Amino acid sequence: QQQVKQSPQSLIVQKGGISIINCAYENTAFDYFPWYQQFPGKGPALLIAIRPDVSEKKEGRFTISFNKSAKQFSLHIMDSQPGDSATYFCAASTSGGYSTLTFGKGTMLLVSP
Amino acid sequence: EAQVTQNPRYLITVTGKKLTVTCSQNMNHEYMSWYRQDPGLGLRQIYYSMNVEVTDKGDVPEGYKVSRKEKRNFPLILESPSPNQTSLYFCASSRLPYNEQFFGPGTRLTVL
């Protein structure tokens, strides 16, 4: 049973456009929602994360929007640049006990020049 | 420099030949984890460790073993590799599982 569903699987956006990646989760106990960015040949690296006490978190051109009632969260990349071309993973976790991160299947983003 | 290192980075082996992929972190993190990454399947957790001598199965533990005898090291052992274990493997560490996880550079394993 996939606990975090991510869409789309791949995305092509023109330079300057907005990239939007969506994730939905099932476990209402999840309370930590990070996004990881992975460039080819590298390990994933934390991009931005949110906890459910806020509905939005912005860091530069990257914004997480969180909808607790719908059990959905999304990553918005404003003014997308070719250097943003990477694979993006959403993830979710509870913040206690023997919790572990559950990852979505990833979205391959290509920003065309 | 804070980092997670993995060795080897690339490995081609044959079915049934035992192998070990090493993972080491220099950040004094309690939590370490192994993932495999396959096209279309994302990152799937193999095993994780909350601290020394404390390990537990992740989502896809079959065919793998781990040990955590020291805080900094978390080797992944394939006792009898099979072709379906051909994959890209990542080790990660963090202070707690719900903190930022730091990933190693990956080990690309091919089992013939």
Interface residues (C-beta under 8 A of the other chain):
Chain A: Q6 Q9 Y32 P34 Y36 G41 K42 G43 P44 A45 L46 A49 F89 S93 T94 S95 G96 Y98 S99 T100 L101 T102 F103 G104 K105 G106
Chain B: V4 S33 Y35 G40 L41 G42 L43 R44 Q45 Y48 M50 D56 G58 F90 A92 L96 P97 Y98 E100 Q101 F102 F103 G104 P105 G106
